[in-house]
Amino acid sequence: MITSILFSSCKKESTEIFQDTPGKVDVKFDAVFGNQDFALNTDLTTGTKTFKFNKFRYWVSNVVLVKTNGEEYNVPKSYYLLEETSAVAVQDGDYTYPANKRELVELSNIPAGEYKAIKFGIGVESKYNDNLSLQIGELSQLNGMTNVSWMWHTSYIFTAIGGTANENAIAKTIKIETGLNTNYRTVTLNFPQNLSIGSTKSTAIDIKADVAKVLDGIDVMATPIVGAAQASTMTALANNYATKVFSVSLVK
């Protein structure tokens, strides 16, 4: 009888396997300029050109995390304004858009699991780009969009670089922008190693954003202003953002 009771007791011991619950991951977009740290109002040189930037800003949207089995998790309402800007006087000087540096995005409530890649859009897809009254995530006309210099009249500016470029003692004021639905791009980055996400772990993804590669193949001395009228140049810029600018430097 004693043996029977002991055997029965052992059978009742829990055989449940612990399953981790959703966690969060910090995604850092670290701006660089080639092998130099990106900084505003600082001389940054590549080849024969020296740049001094006063802004670098872009929309990251529709973030997707890819599991090792290929399953994709679409992060809800994932629209983020990344920027490094000097103060800007707007509304005829009645208001100043403050200097700001934002490079960190926190993704929360991510299903636990092993992940191998991240995807995200650069810009705003047509549903929201064509209707500024629709708001989701950080999308808003009031979020860094306090006058038309931060946006076009009826749609978002996807990316913007401003400042000066100097070559052979010739200086140009540059204003390099992308926008329009045809220039929305998706970036896909594989991790150097699998990333385990869950509530019991502190996880992070470090992504480099190379401003020098944004301008790869673009003659800013000949075309210092890029907007809707410079369609082919804008498309080349959008392609650079999709394929050259971003890289994963660390996952942990």
C-alpha positions as CSV (number, residue, x, y, z in Angstrom):
1,M,0.0,0.0,0.0
2,I,2.8,2.4,0.9
3,T,4.6,1.6,-2.4
4,S,1.3,2.2,-4.3
5,I,0.9,5.6,-2.6
6,L,4.5,6.7,-3.3
7,F,4.1,5.6,-6.9
8,S,0.8,7.5,-7.3
9,S,2.4,10.6,-5.7
10,C,5.3,10.5,-8.1
11,K,2.9,10.3,-11.1
12,K,1.2,13.5,-9.9
13,E,4.4,15.5,-9.9
14,S,4.2,18.4,-12.4
15,T,5.6,17.6,-15.9
16,E,4.8,21.0,-17.3
17,I,7.6,22.7,-19.3
18,F,8.1,26.4,-18.6
19,Q,7.1,28.5,-21.6
20,D,8.4,32.1,-21.7
21,T,5.9,34.9,-22.2
22,P,6.2,37.9,-24.6
23,G,9.1,40.3,-24.1
24,K,10.5,43.5,-25.4
25,V,13.4,44.4,-27.6
26,D,15.2,47.8,-27.9
27,V,16.1,48.7,-31.4
28,K,18.8,51.4,-31.7
29,F,19.4,53.2,-35.0
30,D,22.9,54.6,-34.7
31,A,23.7,57.2,-37.3
32,V,27.3,57.0,-38.7
33,F,29.1,58.6,-41.6
34,G,31.3,56.0,-43.1
35,N,33.8,55.1,-40.3
36,Q,33.0,58.3,-38.4
37,D,30.3,58.9,-35.8
38,F,27.5,61.1,-37.3
39,A,27.2,64.5,-35.6
40,L,25.4,67.7,-36.5
41,N,27.3,70.9,-37.3
42,T,30.6,69.0,-37.6
43,D,32.8,68.6,-40.6
44,L,32.5,65.1,-42.0
45,T,34.6,64.1,-45.0
46,T,34.3,61.5,-47.7
47,G,36.5,61.6,-50.8
48,T,36.8,65.2,-51.9
49,K,33.7,66.4,-50.2
50,T,33.2,67.8,-46.7
51,F,29.7,67.9,-45.3
52,K,28.2,69.8,-42.3
53,F,24.8,68.5,-41.6
54,N,22.0,70.2,-39.6
55,K,19.4,67.4,-39.9
56,F,18.9,63.8,-40.6
57,R,15.5,62.4,-40.2
58,Y,13.4,59.5,-41.5
59,W,10.3,57.4,-40.9
60,V,10.6,53.8,-39.9
61,S,7.3,51.9,-40.4
62,N,5.7,48.5,-40.4
63,V,8.3,46.6,-38.4
64,V,8.3,42.9,-38.8
65,L,10.4,40.3,-36.8
66,V,11.1,37.0,-38.5
67,K,11.4,33.8,-36.5
68,T,14.0,31.1,-37.3
69,N,11.1,28.9,-38.7
70,G,10.1,31.7,-41.1
71,E,7.1,32.8,-39.2
72,E,6.7,36.6,-39.2
73,Y,5.4,38.9,-36.4
74,N,4.1,42.3,-37.5
75,V,4.6,44.8,-34.7
76,P,1.2,46.7,-34.4
77,K,1.1,50.4,-35.0
78,S,4.9,50.5,-35.6
79,Y,5.5,54.0,-37.0
80,Y,8.5,55.9,-35.6
81,L,10.2,59.2,-36.4
82,L,13.9,58.9,-36.1
83,E,15.8,62.1,-36.2
84,E,18.8,64.2,-35.3
85,T,18.0,67.8,-35.9
86,S,19.1,71.3,-35.0
87,A,16.5,73.8,-33.7
88,V,14.4,75.2,-36.5
89,A,12.4,78.4,-36.5
90,V,8.9,77.9,-38.0
91,Q,5.7,79.8,-38.4
92,D,7.6,83.0,-39.3
93,G,9.7,82.7,-36.2
94,D,6.7,82.4,-33.8
95,Y,7.7,78.9,-32.9
96,T,10.9,76.9,-32.7
97,Y,11.0,73.2,-33.4
98,P,13.5,72.1,-30.8
99,A,16.8,70.3,-31.4
100,N,16.3,66.6,-31.0
101,K,18.1,63.3,-31.2
102,R,16.0,60.2,-31.3
103,E,17.6,56.9,-32.2
104,L,15.9,54.3,-29.9
105,V,12.7,52.4,-30.6
106,E,11.2,50.0,-28.0
107,L,9.2,47.1,-29.3
108,S,7.0,45.6,-26.6
109,N,4.8,42.5,-26.2
110,I,6.9,40.5,-28.8
111,P,6.0,36.8,-28.8
112,A,8.7,34.7,-27.1
113,G,10.9,32.8,-29.5
114,E,14.0,32.7,-31.6
115,Y,14.3,35.3,-34.3
116,K,16.6,35.6,-37.3
117,A,15.8,38.9,-39.1
118,I,14.0,42.2,-39.0
119,K,12.1,44.0,-41.7
120,F,10.9,47.6,-41.7
121,G,9.7,50.3,-44.2
122,I,11.4,53.6,-44.8
123,G,8.7,56.1,-45.3
124,V,4.9,55.9,-45.0
125,E,2.8,53.5,-47.2
126,S,0.1,55.0,-49.5
127,K,-2.8,54.3,-47.1
128,Y,-1.5,56.9,-44.6
129,N,0.6,59.0,-47.0
130,D,-2.4,59.8,-49.1
131,N,-4.6,60.7,-46.1
132,L,-2.9,62.9,-43.5
133,S,-6.1,62.8,-41.3
134,L,-5.4,59.1,-40.5
135,Q,-3.1,58.7,-37.5
136,I,-1.5,55.6,-36.2
137,G,1.6,55.0,-34.1
138,E,3.6,58.2,-34.2
139,L,2.1,59.4,-37.5
140,S,0.7,62.9,-37.0
141,Q,1.0,66.2,-38.7
142,L,2.1,67.6,-35.3
143,N,4.9,65.1,-34.8
144,G,7.9,67.1,-36.2
145,M,5.6,68.3,-39.0
146,T,4.9,71.9,-37.8
147,N,5.2,73.5,-41.2
148,V,5.6,72.6,-44.8
149,S,9.4,72.5,-44.5
150,W,8.9,69.3,-42.6
151,M,6.5,67.8,-45.1
152,W,5.0,68.3,-48.5
153,H,1.5,69.9,-48.7
154,T,-0.4,66.6,-49.0
155,S,2.0,63.9,-48.0
156,Y,4.9,63.0,-45.7
157,I,8.5,63.5,-46.3
158,F,10.0,60.0,-45.9
159,T,13.6,61.0,-45.3
160,A,15.4,64.3,-45.1
161,I,19.1,65.4,-45.0
162,G,20.1,69.0,-44.7
163,G,23.2,71.1,-44.4
164,T,26.1,72.1,-46.6
165,A,28.5,70.4,-48.9
166,N,31.9,71.8,-49.8
167,E,34.2,70.6,-52.6
168,N,37.2,72.4,-54.0
169,A,36.3,75.6,-52.0
170,I,32.8,75.6,-53.5
171,A,30.0,75.4,-51.0
172,K,26.4,74.3,-51.6
173,T,23.4,74.2,-49.3
174,I,21.9,70.8,-49.6
175,K,18.3,69.6,-49.0
176,I,18.0,66.0,-49.9
177,E,14.6,64.4,-49.5
178,T,12.6,61.4,-50.5
179,G,8.8,60.9,-50.5
180,L,6.0,59.9,-52.9
181,N,4.3,56.4,-52.8
182,T,6.6,55.0,-55.5
183,N,9.6,55.6,-53.2
184,Y,8.4,53.7,-50.2
185,R,10.9,50.9,-49.5
186,T,11.3,47.9,-47.3
187,V,14.6,47.0,-45.6
188,T,15.4,43.4,-44.7
189,L,18.3,42.7,-42.3
190,N,19.5,39.3,-41.2
191,F,20.9,39.0,-37.7
192,P,24.5,37.9,-37.3
193,Q,23.2,35.3,-34.8
194,N,19.7,34.3,-33.7
195,L,18.0,36.5,-31.1
196,S,16.0,35.0,-28.3
197,I,13.1,37.2,-27.1
198,G,11.1,36.6,-24.0
199,S,10.1,38.1,-20.7
200,T,13.1,36.6,-18.9
201,K,15.6,38.2,-21.2
202,S,16.9,41.7,-21.9
203,T,17.2,42.0,-25.7
204,A,18.5,44.6,-28.1
205,I,19.2,45.1,-31.8
206,D,21.8,47.7,-32.8
207,I,21.4,49.0,-36.4
208,K,23.8,51.3,-38.1
209,A,22.4,54.0,-40.4
210,D,25.3,55.2,-42.7
211,V,24.5,58.7,-44.0
212,A,27.4,58.5,-46.4
213,K,25.8,55.6,-48.1
214,V,22.5,57.5,-48.5
215,L,24.4,59.8,-50.8
216,D,26.3,57.0,-52.7
217,G,26.2,57.8,-56.4
218,I,24.5,61.1,-55.9
219,D,26.3,64.2,-57.1
220,V,25.2,66.7,-54.5
221,M,27.3,69.5,-56.0
222,A,25.3,69.2,-59.3
223,T,22.0,68.4,-57.6
224,P,22.0,69.9,-54.1
225,I,18.2,70.1,-53.9
226,V,16.3,66.8,-54.3
227,G,12.5,66.9,-54.1
228,A,9.6,65.7,-56.2
229,A,10.9,67.5,-59.3
230,Q,14.1,65.4,-59.2
231,A,12.3,62.1,-59.6
232,S,15.2,59.9,-60.8
233,T,17.6,61.1,-58.2
234,M,14.9,60.6,-55.5
235,T,14.4,57.0,-56.7
236,A,18.2,56.4,-56.5
237,L,18.1,57.7,-52.9
238,A,15.2,55.5,-52.0
239,N,17.1,52.5,-53.4
240,N,20.1,53.4,-51.3
241,Y,18.0,53.4,-48.2
242,A,16.6,50.0,-49.1
243,T,19.9,48.2,-49.9
244,K,23.0,50.1,-48.6
245,V,22.3,52.4,-45.6
246,F,21.3,50.0,-42.8
247,S,23.2,47.1,-41.3
248,V,22.9,45.1,-38.0
249,S,26.0,45.6,-35.9
250,L,24.9,43.7,-32.8
251,V,22.1,41.6,-31.3
252,K,22.0,40.6,-27.7
